[in-house]
């Protein structure tokens, strides 16, 4: 099984601007969590906030450097999913603020569509990681990852509904 790092070097969809925004969001959330009270569960974003679990906070605080291990891959994937969730919150808030304009909403809709389509790969990686963690008897990691997957999936469903509404209300 390829590691998380290897899987992210060949993305199914490539949008360097959006990927850069996701990496930047990850760095921002990590920096906040590392500097905040260890019991902090709300992270401010440029537009909105994201609630994180103590398990997610632990993964965001972890610093494994270039270590090639299960724990590094697990923390990296979990942190990446938190960053995706945060980007979706920001983009949805930006979209809502600009949805009545003639064209300012479009970049935010495109960003949400990109994250939605590229999340398929992330969920595949999460399923592989869950199988590996379950095989190792790491019930806490399995439950923590499942919780994060469910939160991200719920957010993505909201994004899909928003994008569907755009499609059905936009004249051809």
C-alpha positions as CSV (number, residue, x, y, z in Angstrom):
1,X,0.0,0.0,0.0
2,X,1.5,3.4,-0.9
3,X,1.9,5.9,1.9
4,X,-0.2,9.0,2.2
5,X,2.7,11.1,0.9
6,X,3.1,8.9,-2.1
7,X,-0.6,9.0,-2.9
8,X,-0.7,12.8,-2.8
9,X,2.1,13.2,-5.3
10,X,-0.1,11.9,-8.1
11,X,-3.5,13.7,-7.6
12,X,-6.4,12.7,-9.7
13,X,-7.3,16.3,-10.2
14,X,-4.7,19.1,-10.3
15,X,-5.4,22.7,-9.5
16,X,-2.2,24.2,-8.0
17,X,-4.0,27.4,-6.8
18,X,-6.6,25.4,-4.8
19,X,-4.1,22.9,-3.6
20,X,-2.0,25.8,-2.4
21,X,-5.0,27.3,-0.6
22,X,-5.6,23.9,1.1
23,X,-1.9,23.7,2.2
24,X,-2.1,27.3,3.5
25,X,-5.3,26.5,5.4
26,X,-3.6,23.4,6.9
27,X,-0.6,25.5,8.0
28,X,-2.9,28.2,9.5
29,X,-5.0,25.7,11.4
30,X,-1.9,23.8,12.6
31,X,-0.3,27.1,13.8
32,X,-3.4,28.1,15.7
33,X,-3.8,24.7,17.4
34,X,-0.1,24.5,18.3
35,X,-0.3,28.0,19.9
36,X,-3.7,27.7,21.5
37,X,-4.8,26.2,24.8
38,X,-4.6,22.4,24.5
39,X,-8.4,22.2,25.2
40,X,-9.3,24.6,22.3
41,X,-11.9,23.1,20.1
42,X,-12.9,26.1,17.9
43,X,-10.5,27.4,15.3
44,X,-11.1,30.8,13.7
45,X,-10.9,31.0,9.9
46,X,-10.8,34.0,7.6
47,X,-14.6,33.5,7.1
48,X,-16.2,31.4,9.9
49,X,-14.9,28.9,12.4
50,X,-14.3,25.2,12.5
51,X,-15.0,22.9,15.4
52,X,-12.4,20.2,15.9
53,X,-12.2,17.2,18.2
54,X,-9.4,16.6,20.7
55,X,-8.3,13.7,18.5
56,X,-8.0,16.1,15.5
57,X,-6.2,18.6,17.6
58,X,-3.7,15.9,18.6
59,X,-3.0,15.1,15.0
60,X,-2.6,18.8,14.1
61,X,-0.1,19.3,16.9
62,X,1.9,16.2,15.9
63,X,5.2,16.9,14.1
64,X,6.7,13.8,12.6
65,X,8.9,15.7,10.1
66,X,9.8,13.5,7.2
67,X,9.2,10.3,9.1
68,X,7.9,7.4,7.0
69,X,5.6,5.7,9.3
70,X,2.0,4.7,9.9
71,X,1.5,7.3,12.6
72,X,3.0,10.1,10.4
73,X,0.7,9.1,7.5
74,X,-2.3,8.8,9.8
75,X,-1.8,12.3,11.3
76,X,-1.0,13.8,7.9
77,X,-4.2,12.4,6.4
78,X,-6.4,13.4,9.3
79,X,-4.9,16.9,9.3
80,X,-5.5,17.2,5.6
81,X,-9.2,16.3,6.0
82,X,-9.5,19.0,8.7
83,X,-7.9,21.5,6.2
84,X,-10.4,20.4,3.5
85,X,-13.3,20.9,5.9
86,X,-11.9,24.3,6.8
87,X,-11.5,25.4,3.2
88,X,-15.1,24.3,2.5
89,X,-16.4,26.4,5.3
90,X,-14.4,29.5,4.0
91,X,-15.5,29.0,0.4
92,X,-19.2,28.5,1.4
93,X,-19.2,31.7,3.4
94,X,-17.5,33.6,0.6
95,X,-19.9,32.1,-1.9
96,X,-23.0,33.1,0.2
97,X,-21.6,36.6,0.6
98,X,-21.3,37.0,-3.2
99,X,-24.0,34.8,-4.6
100,X,-26.2,37.8,-5.6
101,X,-23.4,39.4,-7.7
102,X,-23.2,38.9,-11.4
103,X,-19.9,36.9,-11.4
104,X,-18.1,37.2,-8.0
105,X,-19.6,33.9,-6.8
106,X,-18.1,31.8,-9.6
107,X,-14.5,31.4,-8.2
108,X,-15.9,30.1,-4.9
109,X,-18.3,27.7,-6.6
110,X,-15.3,26.5,-8.7
111,X,-13.2,26.0,-5.6
112,X,-16.0,24.0,-3.9
113,X,-16.4,21.9,-7.0
114,X,-12.7,21.2,-7.1
115,X,-12.6,20.1,-3.5
116,X,-15.7,18.0,-3.9
117,X,-14.3,16.2,-7.0
118,X,-10.8,15.7,-5.5
119,X,-12.1,14.5,-2.1
120,X,-12.8,11.1,-3.7
121,X,-9.1,10.3,-3.5
122,X,-9.0,11.5,0.1
123,X,-11.8,9.2,1.1
124,X,-10.1,6.3,-0.7
125,X,-7.0,7.0,1.3
126,X,-9.0,7.3,4.5
127,X,-10.6,3.9,3.9
128,X,-7.2,2.3,3.3
129,X,-5.9,4.0,6.5
130,X,-9.0,2.8,8.5
131,X,-8.4,-0.8,7.3
132,X,-4.8,-0.7,8.3
133,X,-5.6,0.8,11.7
134,X,-8.4,-1.7,12.3
135,X,-6.0,-4.5,11.3
136,X,-3.5,-3.2,13.9
137,X,-6.2,-3.1,16.6
138,X,-6.1,0.7,17.0
139,X,-9.7,1.3,17.9
140,X,-9.2,4.9,19.1
141,X,-7.6,5.8,15.8
142,X,-10.4,4.1,13.8
143,X,-13.1,5.9,15.8
144,X,-11.3,9.3,15.5
145,X,-10.8,8.9,11.7
146,X,-14.4,7.8,11.2
147,X,-15.6,10.9,13.1
148,X,-13.5,13.1,10.9
149,X,-14.6,11.3,7.7
150,X,-18.2,11.8,8.7
151,X,-17.8,15.5,9.5
152,X,-16.1,16.1,6.1
153,X,-18.7,14.0,4.3
154,X,-21.5,16.0,5.9
155,X,-19.8,19.3,4.8
156,X,-19.3,17.9,1.3
157,X,-23.0,17.0,1.1
158,X,-23.9,20.6,1.9
159,X,-21.5,21.8,-0.8
160,X,-23.0,19.3,-3.3
161,X,-26.5,20.7,-2.6
162,X,-25.3,24.3,-3.0
163,X,-23.6,23.4,-6.3
164,X,-26.8,21.6,-7.5
165,X,-28.9,24.6,-6.7
166,X,-26.5,26.7,-8.8
167,X,-26.8,24.3,-11.7
168,X,-30.6,24.3,-11.6
169,X,-31.0,28.0,-11.2
170,X,-28.3,29.2,-13.7
171,X,-29.6,30.0,-17.2
172,X,-27.8,28.2,-20.0
